Amino acid sequence: MNRIRYLLRRLVLSIPVVWLGTTATFLIIRLGPLSPAAAIVGPTNDPQAREQLQRIEAQLGLTEPIHEQYLDYMVDLLTLDLGQSWVVHQGQETTALLAAYGPRTVWLGLWAVLIPLFVGIPLGMYAGLHPNTNRDYAASMAGIVWRAMPNFWLAVILLALLSRTEAVFFGSGWEGFLVDTELVGPPDLSRLGTVDGLLAAIKKILPPALVLGSASMGNELRLSRTAVLETIHDDYVDTMRAIGVSESRLVWKHVLRNAMIPLIPIITSEAYLLVGGSVLVEVVFGINGIGTLFYDALTQGDLPLAGSLMYVFIILTVSINIAQDVLYTVIDPRVGYEGDR
């Protein structure tokens, strides 16, 4: 019950965070220099264009008092009415656009998170369990190299390398290896139920996912190594060895589990970077997901669409925070009890 109260408290505390985030988004959109009506009309050099601009502003409700616009904006978000796109996809509902673009970003984010989790963290823990060895040095050097490579540079280099890989992939090149796919473009998620469709979708997303998760993989490798080194030198580890606990049981049940506790905020903070970094990676690899949609909305002045997408990002960020609290209570039960004191 203490855990439940702890999580409920976190849910309640997330409400003002969402409110402040959405309020800041509204102020930036409504009081900023960009105008969606001007983006629709275009240049307003002649009187007819200026009259059309005023007419569209009235139709869109931009001439109403700012407090009324704010109330309408908040009510729409609370009732999950995300509105329509005014410029990029005129007249289309934001929910329909999210349904069309969202799965590609989710597919990219899923693999960009799995790669650091199942490559970076195990390598870091392996290096931490074998300190000051050649294996430790090799893993640590790999973490430094991966962390040092900027995403935009790695994306361009990876595209250049994979476009010239005939000798590496048995004469077929990357595009023809295992299943035929294009190197750049959105993944086809309509055939995930078939083996060929699943392989094609995974193969298509691996290069951008590797780029997006590269910095996370380097960070998690180094930090997991440090966490393991700190844990194996704790007094309770020496005590368990002294009473005859086997090394494998000590490592798997106690050392690795306790080493994961400081990694939780690192993993969740990397998830924030994945949300923001997906814009660049999606543009370079032509993924055409939510990141691309958000970029187009900002550059073309589609502020209602940008505001709705920003609301989705805020909810996602708060959800990641709540998931972090859940992981804390699962790995370390003391968190729930300490939260009630």
C-alpha positions in Angstrom: 0.0 0.0 0.0 2.9 2.3 0.7 4.1 1.9 -2.9 0.7 2.7 -4.2 0.5 5.9 -2.1 4.0 6.8 -3.3 3.0 6.4 -7.0 -0.3 8.3 -6.5 1.7 11.1 -5.0 3.9 11.2 -8.1 0.8 11.2 -10.3 -0.7 14.2 -8.4 2.6 16.1 -8.6 2.8 15.5 -12.4 -0.4 17.6 -12.9 1.2 21.0 -12.3 4.1 20.0 -14.5 1.7 19.3 -17.4 -0.1 22.5 -16.8 3.0 24.6 -16.7 4.4 22.9 -19.8 1.1 23.4 -21.8 0.8 27.0 -20.6 4.4 27.8 -21.7 3.6 26.2 -25.1 0.5 28.4 -25.5 2.4 31.6 -24.7 5.2 30.8 -27.1 2.7 30.0 -29.9 0.2 32.8 -29.4 2.7 35.6 -28.4 5.5 34.6 -30.7 6.3 36.3 -34.0 4.9 33.5 -36.2 1.4 33.6 -37.4 -0.4 30.6 -38.9 -2.8 32.9 -40.8 0.2 34.6 -42.5 1.6 31.1 -43.3 -1.7 30.3 -45.0 -2.1 33.6 -46.9 1.6 34.1 -47.9 2.9 37.6 -48.7 0.6 40.4 -47.8 1.9 43.2 -49.9 -1.5 44.2 -51.5 -4.7 45.3 -49.7 -6.6 42.2 -50.9 -4.1 39.9 -49.2 -4.3 41.9 -46.0 -8.0 41.7 -46.0 -7.8 37.9 -46.5 -5.3 37.7 -43.6 -7.7 39.5 -41.3 -10.6 37.3 -42.4 -8.6 34.1 -41.8 -7.4 35.4 -38.4 -11.1 35.9 -37.4 -12.0 32.5 -38.7 -9.2 30.9 -36.7 -10.2 32.7 -33.5 -6.9 34.7 -33.3 -8.7 38.0 -32.8 -10.3 36.9 -29.6 -9.0 38.0 -26.2 -5.9 36.1 -25.2 -7.5 34.7 -22.0 -10.4 33.2 -24.1 -7.9 31.7 -26.5 -6.1 30.2 -23.5 -9.2 28.7 -22.0 -10.3 27.2 -25.3 -6.8 25.8 -25.8 -6.7 24.1 -22.3 -10.2 22.7 -22.6 -9.4 21.2 -26.0 -6.3 19.5 -24.6 -8.0 18.2 -21.5 -10.8 16.7 -23.6 -8.1 15.3 -26.0 -9.3 17.5 -28.8 -6.0 18.1 -30.5 -7.5 20.1 -33.3 -6.4 20.3 -36.9 -3.4 21.2 -39.0 -3.8 24.6 -40.5 -0.8 24.7 -42.8 1.2 21.5 -43.3 -1.8 19.2 -43.8 -4.7 21.7 -44.0 -7.9 20.4 -42.5 -6.5 17.0 -41.3 -7.1 16.1 -37.7 -4.0 15.9 -35.5 -5.0 12.5 -34.1 -5.1 11.2 -37.7 -1.7 12.6 -38.3 -0.4 11.0 -35.1 -1.9 7.7 -36.1 -0.1 7.9 -39.5 3.3 9.3 -38.4 3.5 8.0 -34.8 4.1 4.2 -35.4 7.3 5.0 -37.4 8.7 7.2 -34.5 7.7 4.5 -31.9 9.4 1.8 -34.0 12.6 4.0 -34.3 12.5 4.8 -30.5 12.0 1.2 -29.5 15.1 0.0 -31.3 17.1 3.1 -30.3 16.4 2.2 -26.6 16.9 -1.6 -27.0 20.3 -1.2 -28.6 21.8 0.7 -25.6 20.0 -1.5 -23.1 21.1 -4.8 -24.5 24.5 -3.8 -25.8 25.8 -0.9 -23.7 24.7 -2.0 -20.2 25.8 -5.6 -20.5 29.2 -4.5 -21.9 29.6 -2.0 -19.1 28.7 -4.5 -16.4 31.0 -7.1 -18.0 33.9 -4.6 -17.9 33.0 -3.7 -14.3 33.2 -7.4 -13.3 36.7 -7.7 -15.0 38.4 -4.4 -14.0 41.8 -3.5 -15.3 41.9 -6.2 -17.9 42.2 -6.0 -21.7 38.5 -6.7 -21.9 37.8 -3.8 -19.6 40.0 -1.5 -21.6 38.4 -2.5 -24.9 34.9 -2.0 -23.6 35.8 1.4 -22.0 37.4 2.6 -25.1 34.4 1.6 -27.2 32.2 3.6 -24.8 34.3 6.7 -25.2 34.4 6.4 -29.0 30.6 5.9 -29.3 29.9 8.8 -26.9 32.2 11.1 -28.8 30.6 10.7 -32.2 28.0 13.4 -32.9 24.7 12.0 -34.3 24.7 14.2 -37.4 28.2 13.1 -38.3 27.6 9.4 -37.6 24.4 9.5 -39.7 26.2 10.9 -42.7 29.1 8.5 -42.3 26.8 5.5 -41.8 24.8 6.4 -44.9 28.0 6.7 -47.0 29.4 3.4 -45.7 26.2 1.4 -46.2 25.7 2.7 -49.7 29.1 1.0 -50.6 29.0 -2.3 -48.9 28.9 -4.8 -51.8 32.1 -6.5 -50.6 31.0 -6.8 -47.0 27.5 -8.3 -47.5 28.5 -11.0 -50.0 28.2 -8.9 -53.1 24.6 -7.8 -52.5 25.3 -4.6 -50.5 23.2 -3.5 -47.5 20.0 -2.9 -49.5 19.9 -6.5 -50.7 21.2 -8.2 -47.6 18.7 -10.8 -46.2 15.7 -8.9 -47.5 15.4 -6.1 -50.1 15.0 -2.6 -48.6 15.9 0.9 -49.5 18.6 2.6 -47.3 16.6 5.8 -46.9 12.8 6.1 -46.4 10.1 5.2 -43.9 9.9 1.6 -42.7 6.9 -0.5 -43.9 5.1 -1.4 -40.7 2.0 -2.9 -42.5 3.6 -6.4 -42.8 5.0 -6.9 -39.3 2.8 -10.0 -39.0 5.0 -11.8 -41.6 8.6 -13.0 -41.2 9.8 -11.1 -44.3 7.9 -8.0 -43.3 9.3 -8.1 -39.7 12.9 -8.6 -41.0 12.5 -5.8 -43.5 11.2 -3.4 -40.9 14.0 -4.3 -38.4 16.7 -4.0 -41.1 15.3 -0.6 -42.3 15.3 0.9 -38.8 18.6 -0.5 -37.5 20.9 2.2 -39.1 18.9 5.2 -37.8 18.3 3.5 -34.4 22.0 2.8 -34.1 22.7 6.5 -34.8 20.0 7.7 -32.4 21.1 5.3 -29.6 24.8 5.8 -30.1 25.3 8.4 -27.4 23.1 6.6 -25.0 25.0 3.3 -25.6 28.3 5.0 -24.7 26.9 6.7 -21.6 25.2 3.6 -20.3 28.3 1.5 -20.9 30.6 3.8 -18.9 28.1 4.4 -16.1 27.1 0.7 -15.7 30.8 -0.1 -15.4 31.2 2.5 -12.7 28.1 1.3 -10.9 29.3 -2.3 -10.8 32.7 -1.3 -9.6 31.2 0.7 -6.7 28.8 -2.1 -5.8 31.3 -4.9 -5.7 33.4 -3.0 -3.2 30.5 -2.5 -0.7 30.8 -4.2 2.7 27.8 -6.4 2.2 29.5 -8.0 -0.8 32.5 -9.0 1.3 30.1 -10.3 4.0 28.3 -12.5 1.6 31.5 -13.9 0.2 32.6 -14.6 3.8 29.4 -16.6 4.6 29.8 -18.8 1.5 27.4 -17.2 -1.1 28.4 -18.4 -4.5 29.9 -15.9 -6.9 27.2 -16.4 -9.6 24.4 -15.9 -7.1 26.2 -12.9 -5.6 26.7 -11.3 -9.0 23.2 -11.9 -10.5 21.0 -11.5 -7.5 22.8 -8.7 -5.6 25.6 -6.9 -7.4 23.8 -6.4 -10.8 20.5 -5.6 -9.2 21.9 -2.9 -6.9 24.1 -1.5 -9.7 20.9 -0.9 -11.7 19.5 1.6 -9.2 21.7 4.5 -10.2 21.3 3.6 -13.8 17.5 4.2 -13.8 17.6 8.0 -14.0 20.4 7.7 -16.6 18.2 5.4 -18.8 15.1 7.6 -18.5 17.1 10.8 -19.1 18.5 9.2 -22.3 14.8 8.6 -23.3 14.3 12.4 -23.3 17.3 12.8 -25.6 15.8 10.2 -28.0 12.5 12.2 -28.2 14.4 15.4 -29.2 17.1 13.7 -31.3 14.6 11.8 -33.4 13.9 15.0 -35.4 17.4 15.1 -36.9 17.7 11.4 -37.5 14.3 11.2 -39.1 15.1 14.0 -41.5 18.5 12.4 -42.5 17.1 8.9 -43.0 13.7 10.0 -44.3 11.8 8.1 -41.6 8.9 10.6 -41.9 7.7 10.2 -38.3 6.5 12.6 -35.6 9.9 14.3 -35.5 9.6 15.2 -39.1 6.0 16.3 -38.7 7.0 18.5 -35.7 9.9 20.0 -37.7 7.6 20.8 -40.7 5.0 22.4 -38.4 7.6 24.7 -36.8 9.3 25.7 -40.1 6.0 26.3 -41.9 4.3 28.2 -39.1 1.6 25.5 -38.4 1.5 26.5 -34.7 -1.7 24.6 -33.7 -0.2 21.4 -35.0 3.1 22.2 -33.3 1.3 23.0 -30.0 -0.6 19.7 -30.1 2.5 17.7 -30.8 4.3 19.6 -28.0 1.5 18.5 -25.6 2.1 14.9 -26.7 5.8 15.3 -26.0 5.0 16.8 -22.5 2.7 13.8 -21.7 5.4 11.4 -22.9 8.0 13.1 -20.7 5.8 13.0 -17.6 5.0 9.3 -18.4 8.7 8.5 -18.6 9.1 10.1 -15.1 6.3 8.0 -13.7 7.8 4.9 -15.3 11.1 5.8 -13.6 9.4 5.9 -10.2 7.8 2.5 -10.9 11.1 1.0 -11.8 12.6 2.5 -8.6 9.9 0.8 -6.4 10.4 -2.5 -8.3 14.2 -2.7 -8.0 14.5 -1.0 -4.6 11.3 -1.6 -2.4 12.7 0.9 0.2 11.7 3.8 -2.1 8.0 3.3 -1.5 8.5 3.2 2.2 10.8 6.2 2.3 8.4 8.2 0.2 5.7 7.9 3.0 7.9 9.2 5.8 
